[in-house]
Amino acid sequence: MNQPPDLRVMIVEDQALLAMELELVLADCGCDVVGCAMDKASAFAIAGREAPELALVDVNLLDGMTGPQVAQRLVAEHGAAVVFLTANPEQIPEGFSGALGAVCKPFDEQTIRAVVAFARQFILHRTLGETPRRFRLAPWLASPPDDIAPH
């Protein structure tokens, strides 16, 4: 890859092997992975230090079902776009805590690549592309306001 990374991404996932796999896929997609966190406190520390533009956030972390709290704060305080990763889609909070959407585990590399492309278009151009397969779009994006800003 000859181009420099164009998207600062953090991973919030408590399964170390999955986080490492995501890191490799993200790097291959032209992303700069700025950190990996396994719990809420680590996620907030990385976000404060690194200012990610995108975060892939598991709903259930080492400290419990804190992914929605992480997402809400990343959106509100850091302006990051968030995508939930979860094996339990019923645990995604109503309104998605400001996240763009969710991907159900298990997922494959092609799905992550498509989700990153979707998020990149949203972050860089504030437009919505085609919704990737196996990606559940957040309800607030189904009828977005003119400026497409999270609530």
N, C-alpha and C positions, 0 to 999 in steps of 0.2 A: 504494500500500500504506500503510495507516494504522497498523498495529501495528509496534512496535519489533522488531528482529530477536531471535529467541529461541535461536539456535544459533550458537556461534562456530566457524567452519570455516576450515581451512587447506588449500591446494592444494599438492601436491608433484608437479609435472609439468614436464618439460623442454621440451615443445613450447609455446612462448609463445602461439601463437594458440589452441591448445586450452585453455590455462590461462585466457586472457582470456574465452573463451566460457563455460567453467565458472563463472568469477566472476560473469558476468552472470546465468546461470541460477540460481546459488545465491542471489544477491541477490534475484532475483525470487521465490524460494522462502521468503523471510523469514530468510535467514541473514546473519550478519555475517562477511564474508570477512576474516580477520585477517592474511593474508599468503599469498604464493605463493613457493615455493622450487623450484629446478631441480636441487639436489643435496643430499646428506646433511647437510653442514655448515650450509647455509642453513636446511634444515628444522629442525634441532636448535636453531638460534639463534631462529627464529620461535617454535617451541614453548615454549622457555624464557621468552621475553618475553611471549607472548600467551595461553598456556594454552588451546589450542583444545579444543573438545569433540568435534569430528569432523575427520578428515583424509582427503582423497581422495589416495591415494598411487600413483603409477606405479611399477611394479616395476623398470623400467630407467630410470635417471636419467643425467645427464651424467657422473657418476663411476662408472658401471657398474650392475650389478644390485644396487643398495643399497636399493631400496624395502622389502624385508623387514626390513632392519636398522632403517630409519626406523620402520616400523610397530611392531616389537617394542618399541622405546624409547618411542614415543609412548604405547603401551598401558601399559607397565610404570611409566614415570616420570611421565606426565602424566594417566593415566586416560582418554585420548582413545579414542574409537571410530574405527576405521580401515576404509576401503573401498579395496581395490586397484583400480586402473585398469590394464589391460594388453592389449596386442595378442598376447601370448604366454602363454596360460593355463597351459601346461605349466611355466612358470617360477615359478608361485605355490608357495611352500614348503609342504611337508606340514604340516598344522596351522595354516596361514595366518598364522603369527607373531602370533596374537591378533587378527587382523582379523575383522570381521563377515562379510566375503565379498569377491567380486570382480565387476567388470563388464568385459566384453571390449570392446575398441575394434574398430571404431568403434561408438559408441553415439549415441543421440539425446536430445534434451531431455526427452522423456517418461520415458525410462529413468532419467535423473539425478534428475528430480523424484520418481519412485517410490522410488528408493534413498534420497534424502534423507528422505522421509517415513518409510521403514522405520527408518532410523538415528535419526531424531528420536524415534520411539516407543520404541526401545531405550534411548536416552540419558535421556529424560525420565521414562519409566515402567518401565524394565527389563522390558519385555514384547516379545514378537516378534509382529509383524503378518504379513500375507500376504507371502510372498517375491516381490519384484518380478520381472517377466519379464526375461530376460537377466542375472539376478543369480545368481551361484553362491554359495550359503550356505556359510559355513565349517563344517567337520565338527564342531567343538566345540559349535556351536549346534544341531546335529541332535538331540542329546539333552542339553540344557543342565541343569546342576545347578539346584537350587531358587532360588539367588540370582542366577543368570545372570551370573556374573563370568568374564572371560577368564582362561585359565590362564597 
